[in-house]
Amino acid sequence: MSDDELEDAVAAFLKGADKAYSEYEKGYADADATLSVLETHLDELREAHESA
């Protein structure tokens, strides 16, 4: 994986995390759902890092 691809993975994680927090703060999702979404984004970021 190139540095650009890793940078893209980090950007995607941050975008997804920001969206999850925003939805939680607005009351659209509960804490468990938000943590589940964040866990998924972390797993994707971890996979991207490990394949780099």
Residue, then its C-alpha position, 0 to 999 in steps of 0.5 A: m500500500s502506498d503512502d497515498e492509499l494509507e493517507d486515504a484510509v486515514a481520511a476515510f476513518l476521520k470522516g466516518a468517525d466525525k459522522a458517527y460522533s455527529e449523529y450521536e450528538k444529534g440523538y440519531a444514534d445511541a452510544d452502542a450503535t456509535l461505538s459499533v460504527l467506530e469499531t468498524h472504522l477502526d478495523e478498516l483503518r487497522e487493515a489498511h495500516e497492516s497491509a501497508 
